Amino acid sequence: MIGTDVILAAGEGANPLVPNWWEVLVTAVGFAVLMFIVVKFIAPALEKSYQDRVDAIEGGLEKAEKAQAEANAMMADYQQQLQDARVEANRIREEARTEGAQILAEFKEKAAAESARMTEQAQAQIAAERQQAVSSLRSEVGTLATSLAGKIVGESLDDDARSQRVVDRFLADLERSESARTTSAGAAE
């Protein structure tokens, strides 16, 4: 009970509703010192930190806007280049088609010319071989006909002029009969 006696002794003469002016003065001085420290040191530091953060955010936004603008410009440039590349590719493709068609036409023309040349050459070769075969056949048929005629007649037909006439007449008769047979076979069809 000692603690309650001290409180009663100190508080008997004081009114609890009236403040103690010394306590108010000490509290006011402490508050003023604390306020001075806050206003002089802490508030400027907080204000500087706040301003730095605002500047960083605004600077970041400006950078982001610049980067966005650059990105949009680059995108537009890229799309233009892409469009130009597509146009160029289409032009090159059309040129290649045109050149391909031209080359194909040239190859066809060359092939046709080569074919005509080969056909002409083959016909000339066939004509030459035919002429050679006819000449060789005439010679052999002539020799055989002369020999056969000599055996039939019983005398030698060594006279070249006479034997040549006989051979020519024989071959002419043979050709006439062959063409008559071909004509009659064509008419029968």
Phi, psi and omega in degrees: 000359178296321183294326180284329178294322183290318181295320181290324182290321183281329187261005183288325184266348186258144178268128182290345180273341179264126182286156174277122187292331177294319179293320179295318180295315180296318180295318180294319178295315178299319179294320180295318178296314179297319179295318177300315180297316180295313184289321185281321188244311187285313182299315178297322179296316178295319179296318179296316178298317178297315180295320177299317180295318178298314179298318180297318180293314180295319177297320178296320178294318178296317178298317180296319178294318177297315180298320178295318179296316177297317179298318178296318178296316179296322179295317178296318178297316179298316179295322177295316178297319179297318178296316178299319180295321178295317179297316179297318179297319178296319179296314179297319179298317179295318177299318179296319177298315180298314179296320179298317179295321179294315179297317179298318178296319178297317179296319178297318180296315178296319180296319178296317179296317179296318179297316179297318179296316180294321179295315179297317179295318179295320179295320178296319179294318179297318179297318179295316179294323178296315179299319179294319180294319179297315180297314179295319179295318178300316181296313181291316179296321179298315180296315180293319180295319179295316180295317179293317179295322178295324180288323181288314183287328179093006176227162184278135179250065184275349180293120185293320181294315180294314181296326179293320178295319180297315181295316181297317179297318180297315181291324178295317176297319180296318179293321178297315180293324179293316180291328177293320179294320180293318180294317180291327178289323178290325180286329181290332181284000000 
